[in-house]
């Protein structure tokens, strides 16, 4: 059974620990991201998510409001659970929670994740840039692009 729980780290420090363990494995260990860059001051204000399968935490994400809109961040799925549609389920849940705010939704996508986000209505904006020594593009949600990206 798949379940997604949203939480604040203040209300659910136990879940914050689980999310951090997933991010540690994906970003710090797999991608060699500096832990100081991975765990930032926005941990306190972001709304976090955990996706579990059979009560096992396997994916996480968060979003936060910025001056530019709503930034979707820290999408991470354990290697053992990738390519099973869980990232799409997580993204759809986060978007269900954020689209009603009627603000620009955007994210910084790693190059290998761009096709995934395009399938969900995100489009590249601007030039490629490094973040935590990994190349990214800013992508913004444009719902009218979903069908076009899937054709």
CORHURA-V827907 format. One record per residue. N is the residue number from 1. RES is the residue in one small letter. PSI is psi as a letter, one per 30 degrees, with the letter a starting at -180 (NA if undefined). NEAR is the number of other ideal C-beta (glycine too) atoms within 8 Angstrom. Layout:
BEGIN
{{N & RES & PSI & NEAR} {N & RES & PSI & NEAR}}
END
This chain:
BEGIN
{{1 & x & k & 4} {2 & x & k & 8} {3 & x & k & 7} {4 & x & k & 11} {5 & x & k & 9} {6 & x & k & 8} {7 & x & l & 12} {8 & x & k & 7} {9 & x & f & 11} {10 & x & e & 5} {11 & x & e & 5} {12 & x & i & 9} {13 & x & f & 7} {14 & x & e & 6} {15 & x & e & 12} {16 & x & e & 12} {17 & x & e & 8} {18 & x & e & 11} {19 & x & e & 14} {20 & x & e & 9} {21 & x & e & 9} {22 & x & e & 16} {23 & x & e & 14} {24 & x & e & 11} {25 & x & e & 11} {26 & x & e & 13} {27 & x & e & 12} {28 & x & e & 13} {29 & x & e & 8} {30 & x & e & 8} {31 & x & g & 9} {32 & x & h & 6} {33 & x & k & 11} {34 & x & k & 7} {35 & x & e & 8} {36 & x & f & 5} {37 & x & e & 7} {38 & x & e & 12} {39 & x & j & 7} {40 & x & a & 6} {41 & x & f & 4} {42 & x & f & 9} {43 & x & e & 9} {44 & x & e & 7} {45 & x & f & 5} {46 & x & l & 10} {47 & x & k & 10} {48 & x & l & 14} {49 & x & k & 15} {50 & x & k & 14} {51 & x & k & 16} {52 & x & k & 12} {53 & x & k & 10} {54 & x & h & 5} {55 & x & g & 5} {56 & x & k & 6} {57 & x & k & 11} {58 & x & f & 12} {59 & x & l & 15} {60 & x & l & 16} {61 & x & l & 14} {62 & x & l & 13} {63 & x & l & 13} {64 & x & l & 11} {65 & x & k & 7} {66 & x & l & 7} {67 & x & f & 2} {68 & x & f & 6} {69 & x & b & 9} {70 & x & k & 13} {71 & x & k & 12} {72 & x & k & 14} {73 & x & l & 12} {74 & x & h & 8} {75 & x & k & 13} {76 & x & k & 12} {77 & x & k & 14} {78 & x & k & 11} {79 & x & e & 8} {80 & x & f & 5} {81 & x & g & 10} {82 & x & l & 9} {83 & x & h & 2} {84 & x & g & 5} {85 & x & g & 5} {86 & x & e & 14} {87 & x & e & 11} {88 & x & e & 10} {89 & x & e & 11} {90 & x & e & 16} {91 & x & e & 13} {92 & x & e & 9} {93 & x & e & 12} {94 & x & e & 12} {95 & x & e & 12} {96 & x & e & 7} {97 & x & f & 10} {98 & x & e & 12} {99 & x & e & 10} {100 & x & f & 5} {101 & x & f & 6} {102 & x & h & 4} {103 & x & l & 8} {104 & x & k & 8} {105 & x & k & 12} {106 & x & l & 13} {107 & x & l & 12} {108 & x & j & 10} {109 & x & k & 13} {110 & x & l & 9} {111 & x & e & 9} {112 & x & f & 4} {113 & x & f & 9} {114 & x & e & 12} {115 & x & e & 6} {116 & x & e & 9} {117 & x & e & 12} {118 & x & e & 12} {119 & x & f & 10} {120 & x & g & 13} {121 & x & g & 12} {122 & x & k & 13} {123 & x & k & 9} {124 & x & k & 9} {125 & x & k & 8} {126 & x & a & 6} {127 & x & l & 4} {128 & x & k & 6} {129 & x & l & 9} {130 & x & k & 7} {131 & x & k & 7} {132 & x & h & 10} {133 & x & g & 6} {134 & x & k & 9} {135 & x & k & 7} {136 & x & l & 12} {137 & x & k & 13} {138 & x & k & 12} {139 & x & k & 15} {140 & x & k & 10} {141 & x & k & 12} {142 & x & j & 8} {143 & x & f & 7} {144 & x & f & 7} {145 & x & f & 11} {146 & x & e & 10} {147 & x & e & 7} {148 & x & e & 7} {149 & x & f & 10} {150 & x & f & 6} {151 & x & NA & 4}}
END
